[in-house]
Amino acid sequence: MKSPSPPAPLPDRPASKGITVMFLMIIIALGMVVSYNWLLSIQRQERDTRLPMQGRVETDPLPVWLDQNGKERHLEQLKGKVIVVSYLYTTCPQGCAGVADELAKLQQEFGKDPNFALLSISLDPEHDRPEVLKAWLDQKGFGGESWWFLTSPDGKGEAIRDWMKKTFRIVAQKRSEAELKVNPADKYDHQLVMALVDGKGNIRTPTEENLVYWPFHEAFDYGWFPRPIREDIIKLLAESRQNPS
């Protein structure tokens, strides 16, 4: 008796092939999404950990400053310290006091660290002589050993304004005569920003595009600007302790 012949193979089922192909496409798409998110997270980590260098602080044009007590100060005295630099002027109607409030928070957090310092530089040395600075600070309650408020010895501000623009790319524009007639105290249109300097005198920035820190910009809430400055101060202080100058 002959053995029965094996059954003929079943015909291909187009529907099954279609489901298999669709399933494979879904797996590939999910893999691409996961890979893309992983690459984004790596880029975000790199952005959050590195602090680009955007030049150095050169002090030759301004070898001497005066603080609010009329004491001579030299930036070389801050060698090895992490420094936060900002503009202010005492007649500023609102913005400068707001920046100083933010600096006061930084001083409260980091002021006891011997490797930390704050510099508030007068945009209007023609008016902000040491006694004027001191009266303003006493009224506002700002100050401290690690927080210098500086003006020019000769009462002229052009060199300071040029230095701030050249060194930190922080621009200030004197208001027009028409604007000054409306509010004589509001003399300058300037950026309400901070700059960060490491212990070796290098200017450090949050990204290649953002050269300064915006202490209270609303865009932080939407992630349009990088992290606040305090997070990078922590990094640079740790860097200073690991690699003292």
Phi and psi in degrees as a GROMACS rama.xvg file:
@    title "Ramachandran Plot"
@    xaxis  label "Phi"
@    yaxis  label "Psi"
@TYPE xy
-76.2536  143.06  LYS-2
-68.7872  146.638  SER-3
-64.5463  143.276  PRO-4
-68.3394  144.62  SER-5
-63.03  149.015  PRO-6
-64.4716  146.429  PRO-7
-66.9543  142.905  ALA-8
-60.5683  144.747  PRO-9
-69.6091  145.533  LEU-10
-66.358  153.118  PRO-11
-57.8442  146.396  ASP-12
-111.091  100.136  ARG-13
-53.649  -36.6476  PRO-14
-63.1591  -41.8085  ALA-15
-63.7861  -40.9861  SER-16
-62.1084  -41.8773  LYS-17
-61.6628  -41.0396  GLY-18
-65.5914  -40.7893  ILE-19
-62.8686  -45.8838  THR-20
-61.8743  -42.2955  VAL-21
-62.7083  -41.2742  MET-22
-62.8022  -43.1895  PHE-23
-64.3813  -38.5656  LEU-24
-64.8626  -38.0373  MET-25
-64.6493  -43.1697  ILE-26
-61.6996  -43.8407  ILE-27
-62.8867  -43.7317  ILE-28
-62.6971  -43.3194  ALA-29
-62.6742  -39.9717  LEU-30
-62.2  -39.9001  GLY-31
-65.6129  -40.3864  MET-32
-63.5326  -45.2361  VAL-33
-62.3691  -43.9077  VAL-34
-63.0538  -41.7893  SER-35
-63.1919  -45.1602  TYR-36
-64.8854  -35.2756  ASN-37
-65.4824  -43.6206  TRP-38
-63.1037  -39.7195  LEU-39
-61.6062  -41.4566  LEU-40
-65.6868  -37.2868  SER-41
-64.3344  -44.8647  ILE-42
-62.9847  -38.7151  GLN-43
-65.5718  -40.9213  ARG-44
-63.7788  -41.8218  GLN-45
-63.0799  -42.4121  GLU-46
-63.0908  -38.8202  ARG-47
-77.2428  -20.4998  ASP-48
-101.213  -26.2945  THR-49
-93.9664  147.807  ARG-50
-125.732  98.4913  LEU-51
-58.1368  152.302  PRO-52
-99.9467  131.907  MET-53
-123.136  43.8529  GLN-54
108.244  -173.119  GLY-55
-128.02  159.203  ARG-56
-85.041  114.349  VAL-57
-102.565  129.637  GLU-58
-108.406  -0.120794  THR-59
-56.7124  -43.9789  ASP-60
-66.0951  -22.515  PRO-61
-131.515  73.6344  LEU-62
-71.3801  -24.9887  PRO-63
-131.037  139.673  VAL-64
-126.562  166.606  TRP-65
-118.993  138.412  LEU-66
-94.0648  -173.627  ASP-67
-67.0515  -14.8387  GLN-68
-98.4172  7.0041  ASN-69
77.6824  11.3234  GLY-70
-85.8823  137.056  LYS-71
-69.6296  137.044  GLU-72
-128.862  144.234  ARG-73
-123.841  135.156  HIS-74
-65.0919  -22.9204  LEU-75
-61.9465  -22.6127  GLU-76
-66.4182  -17.1585  GLN-77
-97.103  10.398  LEU-78
-57.0711  134.008  LYS-79
91.2096  -6.76628  GLY-80
-100.557  148.575  LYS-81
-81.7518  126.28  VAL-82
-122.589  136.611  ILE-83
-108.091  124.571  VAL-84
-113.696  138.565  VAL-85
-149.222  161.837  SER-86
-92.5379  153.253  TYR-87
-160.098  164.309  LEU-88
-151.675  146.874  TYR-89
-70.5734  -24.363  THR-90
-90.4494  0.364804  THR-91
-56.5685  126.515  CYS-92
-69.3607  -24.4532  PRO-93
-157.206  -46.9493  GLN-94
-62.9715  -42.3798  GLY-95
-63.8351  -40.5693  CYS-96
-64.4126  -33.3208  ALA-97
-65.8052  -42.9582  GLY-98
-63.6847  -41.9814  VAL-99
-62.107  -36.3106  ALA-100
-59.8047  -41.9775  ASP-101
-67.8472  -36.6638  GLU-102
-66.1492  -35.8045  LEU-103
-61.81  -35.8706  ALA-104
-65.658  -40.0122  LYS-105
-66.0136  -39.0846  LEU-106
-63.9396  -40.0236  GLN-107
-62.5332  -35.9506  GLN-108
-82.1244  -39.9949  GLU-109
-117.525  -5.43918  PHE-110
-59.887  -25.193  GLY-111
-83.7281  -8.61057  LYS-112
-76.9091  123.219  ASP-113
-65.8161  -12.432  PRO-114
-98.5285  18.0384  ASN-115
-126.962  143.954  PHE-116
-152.271  153.7  ALA-117
-117.911  139.572  LEU-118
-125.491  117.655  LEU-119
-111.096  114.588  SER-120
-107.858  127.915  ILE-121
-68.214  128.817  SER-122
-78.1415  -16.3751  LEU-123
-130.191  64.2365  ASP-124
-62.5587  -21.5586  PRO-125
-59.5147  -33.1879  GLU-126
-101.703  -39.1068  HIS-127
-83.9537  73.5116  ASP-128
-77.353  165.816  ARG-129
-51.2263  -42.1289  PRO-130
-67.496  -33.0404  GLU-131
-69.581  -44.2479  VAL-132
-58.4577  -45.0598  LEU-133
-63.4434  -43.6126  LYS-134
-62.3356  -40.7356  ALA-135
-65.0438  -42.7334  TRP-136
-66.3539  -40.5421  LEU-137
-62.5129  -39.3432  ASP-138
-66.6094  -40.5417  GLN-139
-85.2703  -20.2018  LYS-140
80.4161  23.6508  GLY-141
-93.5845  160.531  PHE-142
133.299  -179.165  GLY-143
144.08  161.291  GLY-144
-60.3781  -33.821  GLU-145
-90.9324  4.40006  SER-146
-121.675  107.152  TRP-147
-96.5183  135.947  TRP-148
-112.643  116.267  PHE-149
-119.315  146.213  LEU-150
-139.698  175.113  THR-151
-86.1862  148.188  SER-152
-64.811  -32.1628  PRO-153
-95.1296  2.11382  ASP-154
73.1652  18.1558  GLY-155
-115.394  138.945  LYS-156
-107.555  -6.25284  GLY-157
-61.161  -42.4598  GLU-158
-64.7198  -39.4977  ALA-159
-65.5548  -45.5127  ILE-160
-64.6692  -38.0879  ARG-161
-66.3815  -40.7137  ASP-162
-64.1963  -44.132  TRP-163
-63.8437  -38.2454  MET-164
-68.8204  -44.8832  LYS-165
-70.0584  -41.6949  LYS-166
-79.8611  -47.9538  THR-167
-112.381  -1.99301  PHE-168
59.4949  33.8496  ARG-169
-98.6438  117.331  ILE-170
-102.173  140.33  VAL-171
-132.429  136.334  ALA-172
-123.154  126.233  GLN-173
-68.2406  138.149  LYS-174
-71.8087  158.249  ARG-175
-68.6339  162.841  SER-176
-59.9958  -37.5619  GLU-177
-64.2762  -41.6348  ALA-178
-67.7346  -38.8533  GLU-179
-66.6171  -30.5124  LEU-180
-66.1762  -34.0933  LYS-181
-70.9095  -43.3402  VAL-182
-145.346  90.6213  ASN-183
-61.263  -26.0655  PRO-184
-74.3625  -26.2446  ALA-185
-88.0403  77.3639  ASP-186
-80.7111  -33.2819  LYS-187
-127.147  140.919  TYR-188
-96.4266  113.621  ASP-189
-143.267  161.823  HIS-190
-76.5468  132.412  GLN-191
-90.6631  78.0438  LEU-192
-134.139  172.028  VAL-193
-129.087  149.992  MET-194
-117.482  153.528  ALA-195
-124.276  130.528  LEU-196
-124.209  135.439  VAL-197
-86.7291  -179.997  ASP-198
-67.9915  -11.1478  GLY-199
-103.953  8.42255  LYS-200
85.0858  11.6051  GLY-201
-86.9915  138.075  ASN-202
-82.5075  120.466  ILE-203
-109.559  143.368  ARG-204
-130.782  155.13  THR-205
-67.2832  -34.6858  PRO-206
-147.424  174.868  THR-207
-65.6817  -28.965  GLU-208
-89.0573  -32.2905  GLU-209
-100.507  103.708  ASN-210
-87.3153  -14.1975  LEU-211
-134.416  171.884  VAL-212
-107.809  137.473  TYR-213
-104.526  101.463  TRP-214
-65.1477  -31.2548  PRO-215
-138.641  42.617  PHE-216
-79.2914  132.191  HIS-217
-62.7408  -21.6902  GLU-218
-66.6774  -16.9252  ALA-219
-55.2498  -37.4758  PHE-220
-64.6794  -19.8355  ASP-221
-109.202  5.47927  TYR-222
75.0423  16.9781  GLY-223
-79.6865  -23.7844  TRP-224
-113.282  154.542  PHE-225
-69.7296  -180  PRO-226
-53.7113  158.384  ARG-227
-62.7471  163.052  PRO-228
-67.2879  -29.7195  ILE-229
-60.1684  -33.3918  ARG-230
-66.2246  -35.2604  GLU-231
-80.2823  -27.7629  ASP-232
-60.4749  -44.6172  ILE-233
-57.9561  -43.7922  ILE-234
-63.8226  -43.6005  LYS-235
-72.0365  -33.3632  LEU-236
-64.5125  -41.1505  LEU-237
-64.3044  -39.8146  ALA-238
-62.8565  -39.5796  GLU-239
-65.4237  -38.2531  SER-240
-70.7428  -31.566  ARG-241
-79.7033  -33.8758  GLN-242
-130.836  71.335  ASN-243
-63.4435  145.485  PRO-244
